Amino acid sequence: MPRPSEIDDETPVEETPTTEGLLGLPPLAIRLAAFGVVFASLGVSWLGCGIYRGRLEQAIVRQVEAAGGHVIRDYQINIKENPLRFEPKLLAVAEPPWLDQLLGVPFQSRIVCAHAGFEGFQPTLVKQIARLRHLQQLGLWNTELDASALESIARMPALREIELHWPWLTPQELEFLGRSETIESIQLHNNCATDALVAEVVHFPGLKKIMVSGPRVTGRSIAPLAECPQLQSIELRDISGISPEELRPLIDLPDLKTLALKGCGVDANAYPVLAQLPALQSLTILGANYDTNLPAIAPPIHSLEEMRLRYEGSSP
């Protein structure tokens, strides 16, 4: 009877074929080739998605321009902070990024501003504009806004500033916009500027800047602004007869740095109140909301420090 060692020695051992034996390539080369295929697939997908997005934006831009509006891309504008400002790049002709020029579609650039013309937009176009995920500023003139359009605007992920000129809105409709978590600046003009509409700004959790212009607004609209402690900039235009007492609620705004009162009938009697604004860095008071050669309506103050030294503590 054979010994176990003899059986082990005679039993044939089957060799498992290696990857190298099957393909004629070492394992490392196969792994590198697989990684290359994956990265190439991701690159093609990225390129395809970018081209698709660019063509979608081009289609929306054509609709905007057909309606008399225009858009601005990120390479055409400077965006400033505190207070929020959008300034065109006027010193040089801005060229599109090289990939935009190579592919013939807006691949790298992003639409950051969109403005309606005097004829305005239809709600369906507003909802198309809301698909521009990088849009930061939206200006609407004579635009019909229904609840679904306002909800679309409120869901825009990058929108920071909205200008409303002549749209007919109710306070309840403006409240829809207050659901936006990104809007930092709002402008209310003409018939869109009323005391009731200004009061709705308390629903904007991130509001830092507001501009109100129109004859339908009174000094009573200032009090609700004091309920927005995050406000940093306020500009009021053509609001006649604002009294010092109506300005007093602004003292409660801890971060208000910029205040402009143009054509609001504010005179030197308001200085004792304005001197108490705790964080004020810039103050503009004009007798009219345009350039004029009329005499000054109040004694000139050369700096905020001078105003505070002269008037702080003189108001009860």
C-alpha positions in Angstrom: 0.0 0.0 0.0 1.6 3.3 -1.0 2.6 5.7 1.6 0.7 9.1 1.8 3.8 11.0 0.8 4.0 9.0 -2.4 0.4 9.7 -3.3 1.0 13.5 -2.8 4.0 13.4 -5.0 2.3 11.7 -7.9 -1.1 13.7 -7.8 -1.1 16.3 -10.6 -1.7 19.9 -9.5 -3.8 22.1 -11.8 -2.5 25.7 -12.2 -5.0 28.5 -12.1 -4.5 30.6 -15.3 -3.3 34.1 -14.5 -4.6 37.3 -16.0 -1.3 37.7 -17.7 -1.6 34.3 -19.3 -5.1 35.1 -20.6 -4.5 38.5 -22.0 -0.9 38.6 -22.5 -0.7 41.7 -20.2 0.6 42.2 -16.7 -2.2 42.9 -14.1 -0.9 46.5 -13.5 -1.3 47.4 -17.2 -4.9 46.0 -17.2 -5.7 48.1 -14.1 -4.3 51.2 -15.7 -6.2 50.6 -18.9 -9.5 50.2 -16.9 -8.8 53.4 -15.1 -8.2 55.1 -18.4 -11.5 53.9 -19.8 -13.4 55.1 -16.6 -11.7 58.6 -16.7 -12.4 58.9 -20.5 -16.0 58.0 -19.9 -16.3 60.6 -17.1 -14.7 63.2 -19.3 -17.0 62.5 -22.2 -20.0 62.7 -19.8 -18.8 66.0 -18.3 -18.3 67.4 -21.8 -21.7 66.3 -23.0 -23.5 67.7 -19.9 -21.7 71.0 -20.3 -22.7 71.2 -24.0 -26.3 70.3 -23.2 -26.5 73.0 -20.5 -24.9 75.5 -22.8 -27.4 74.8 -25.6 -30.3 75.0 -23.1 -29.0 78.4 -21.9 -28.8 79.6 -25.5 -32.4 78.7 -26.0 -33.5 80.6 -22.9 -31.3 83.6 -24.0 -33.0 83.7 -27.4 -36.4 83.8 -25.7 -35.2 86.6 -23.3 -33.9 88.7 -26.2 -37.0 88.1 -28.3 -39.0 89.6 -25.4 -36.7 92.7 -25.3 -34.6 91.6 -22.4 -30.9 90.8 -22.0 -28.5 88.7 -20.0 -25.0 89.2 -18.6 -22.5 86.5 -18.1 -19.9 86.2 -15.3 -16.9 87.2 -17.4 -18.8 90.5 -18.2 -19.4 91.8 -14.7 -17.8 92.4 -11.3 -19.9 91.4 -8.3 -19.1 93.4 -5.1 -20.0 92.7 -1.5 -21.2 94.7 1.4 -23.3 96.2 0.1 -24.1 93.9 -2.8 -23.3 95.5 -6.2 -23.2 94.3 -9.7 -20.8 96.4 -11.8 -20.2 95.9 -15.6 -16.6 95.5 -16.7 -16.3 98.7 -18.8 -12.5 99.1 -18.8 -11.9 96.3 -21.4 -13.8 94.2 -23.8 -14.4 90.9 -22.0 -13.7 87.9 -24.0 -15.6 84.6 -23.5 -13.6 81.7 -21.9 -11.5 79.7 -24.4 -13.7 76.6 -24.1 -16.8 78.7 -25.0 -15.0 79.9 -28.1 -13.7 76.5 -29.0 -17.0 74.6 -28.6 -19.3 77.4 -29.9 -21.6 77.2 -26.8 -21.4 78.8 -23.3 -19.5 75.9 -21.7 -17.4 77.6 -19.0 -19.3 80.9 -18.6 -22.4 81.3 -16.5 -25.4 83.7 -16.8 -25.4 85.7 -13.6 -27.8 88.6 -14.5 -31.1 88.7 -16.5 -33.2 91.8 -17.1 -36.5 92.3 -18.8 -37.1 95.1 -21.3 -39.9 97.6 -20.9 -42.4 95.1 -22.4 -41.7 92.6 -19.6 -41.8 88.8 -19.5 -44.6 86.3 -19.5 -44.9 84.0 -16.5 -43.9 81.0 -18.7 -40.6 82.8 -19.6 -40.0 83.7 -16.0 -40.2 80.0 -15.1 -37.7 79.2 -17.9 -35.3 81.8 -16.5 -35.6 80.2 -13.1 -33.8 77.2 -14.6 -30.6 79.2 -14.8 -29.0 77.7 -11.8 -26.1 80.3 -11.6 -28.3 83.4 -12.0 -27.6 85.9 -9.2 -29.5 89.1 -10.2 -33.0 89.3 -11.8 -34.6 92.5 -13.0 -38.3 92.5 -13.9 -40.1 95.4 -15.6 -43.8 95.3 -16.4 -43.8 91.6 -15.8 -46.9 89.5 -15.0 -46.1 87.3 -12.0 -48.4 84.5 -10.9 -47.9 82.2 -7.9 -46.1 79.5 -9.8 -43.7 82.0 -11.3 -42.9 83.5 -7.9 -42.4 80.0 -6.4 -40.0 79.2 -9.3 -38.0 82.4 -8.5 -37.9 81.6 -4.8 -36.4 78.2 -5.5 -33.5 79.6 -7.6 -30.4 78.3 -5.8 -28.0 81.3 -6.5 -30.4 84.3 -6.8 -29.2 87.1 -4.5 -30.8 90.3 -5.9 -34.2 91.0 -7.5 -35.5 94.3 -8.9 -39.3 94.7 -9.3 -40.4 97.6 -11.6 -44.1 98.0 -12.3 -45.3 94.5 -11.6 -48.7 94.4 -9.9 -48.2 92.4 -6.7 -50.2 91.8 -3.6 -48.5 91.4 -0.2 -49.5 87.7 -0.3 -47.7 87.2 -3.7 -44.6 89.0 -2.5 -44.6 86.6 0.5 -43.9 83.8 -1.9 -40.5 85.4 -2.7 -39.8 85.5 1.0 -39.4 81.7 0.9 -36.1 82.2 -0.9 -33.1 81.4 1.3 -30.7 83.2 -0.9 -32.1 86.6 -1.8 -30.0 89.3 -0.1 -31.2 92.4 -1.9 -34.6 93.6 -3.2 -35.6 96.7 -5.1 -39.3 97.9 -5.1 -40.2 100.6 -7.6 -43.3 102.5 -8.6 -46.6 100.7 -8.2 -44.7 97.7 -6.6 -43.6 100.0 -3.8 -46.3 100.4 -1.2 -46.3 100.4 2.6 -48.0 97.0 2.6 -45.4 95.5 0.2 -42.5 96.9 2.1 -43.8 95.4 5.3 -43.5 91.9 3.7 -39.7 92.2 3.6 -39.7 90.7 7.1 -40.3 87.3 5.4 -36.9 87.4 3.7 -34.5 85.7 6.2 -31.3 86.7 4.4 -32.1 90.3 3.3 -29.2 92.7 3.6 -30.1 95.4 1.2 -33.3 97.1 0.2 -34.2 100.0 -2.1 -37.7 101.5 -2.2 -38.8 104.2 -4.7 -42.2 105.5 -5.4 -44.9 108.0 -4.5 -47.2 105.4 -3.0 -44.8 104.8 -0.1 -44.9 106.8 3.1 -42.6 107.2 6.1 -44.7 104.5 7.9 -43.0 101.9 5.8 -39.7 102.4 7.7 -40.9 100.8 11.0 -41.2 97.3 9.5 -37.6 97.5 8.3 -36.4 97.5 11.9 -37.7 93.9 12.1 -34.9 92.9 9.7 -31.8 93.0 12.0 -29.5 91.7 9.3 -30.1 94.8 7.0 -26.9 96.5 6.0 -28.0 98.9 3.3 -31.2 101.0 2.9 -32.0 103.4 0.1 -35.3 105.4 0.0 -36.2 107.5 -3.0 -39.1 110.0 -3.6 -40.9 109.3 -0.3 -42.0 112.7 0.6 -42.1 114.1 4.1 -40.2 111.5 6.2 -40.1 112.8 9.7 -37.3 112.3 12.2 -39.6 110.1 14.3 -40.3 107.9 11.4 -36.5 107.4 11.0 -36.1 106.5 14.7 -36.8 102.7 14.3 -33.6 102.5 12.2 -31.6 102.9 15.4 -32.5 99.3 16.3 -30.6 98.0 13.2 -27.2 96.8 14.6 -25.6 96.3 11.2 -26.9 99.1 9.1 -23.9 100.5 7.4 -25.3 102.5 4.4 -28.3 104.8 4.3 -29.4 106.9 1.4 -32.4 109.3 1.5 -33.1 110.9 -1.9 -36.1 113.2 -2.4 -37.5 112.3 1.0 -37.8 115.8 2.5 -35.2 115.0 5.2 -33.6 118.0 6.8 -31.3 118.9 9.6 -34.0 118.0 12.2 -33.2 114.4 11.4 -29.5 114.6 12.3 -30.0 113.9 16.0 -31.7 110.6 15.1 -29.3 109.7 12.4 -26.4 110.3 14.7 -27.6 107.4 16.8 -27.4 104.8 14.1 -24.8 102.5 15.7 -23.0 101.0 12.7 -23.5 103.7 10.0 -20.6 104.2 7.7 -22.1 105.9 4.7 -25.0 108.5 4.7 -26.4 110.2 1.6 -29.2 112.9 1.9 -30.4 114.6 -1.3 -33.3 117.0 -1.8 -34.2 115.3 -5.0 -33.6 111.9 -6.7 -31.6 113.5 -9.6 -28.8 115.9 -10.1 -29.8 119.4 -9.3 -28.4 122.9 -8.7 -30.9 123.7 -6.0 -29.5 125.0 -2.7 -28.8 122.4 0.1 -31.8 121.7 2.3 -29.7 121.1 5.4 -26.4 122.4 6.8 -23.5 120.4 5.2 -21.9 117.7 7.3 -18.5 116.7 6.2 -18.3 113.4 8.0 -20.3 111.0 10.1 -17.9 111.8 13.0 -18.8 115.4 12.8 -22.5 114.7 12.8 -22.2 112.4 15.8 -20.1 115.0 17.7 -22.6 117.7 16.9 -25.9 115.9 17.3 -25.5 112.7 19.2 -27.2 112.9 22.6 -29.3 116.0 21.5 -32.3 113.8 20.7 -34.5 112.6 23.6 
